[in-house]
Amino acid sequence: MTDILRAITTLVNHPIPNLLDYYRSKSQNRINAIGDALEEYIKDIFAKIINYKMR
């Protein structure tokens, strides 16, 4: 339960309005690119490394 609360706190404190620009995907399909970006964002939220990324 605390991991989810920490992830929500990280999400609120470090919002990224355009995931596609922040997380570049190698996929040519736009839907897959959005899914890849969202997956990486969620991983980073739970790992609490959003503000450490240099992209």
SULJOBEL-V584169 format. One line per field, one symbol per residue. ss: DSSP state (H for helix, E for strand, - for the rest). Layout:
ss->???
This chain:
ss->-HHHHHHHHHHHH-----HHHH-------HHHHHHHHHHHHHHHHHH--HHH---
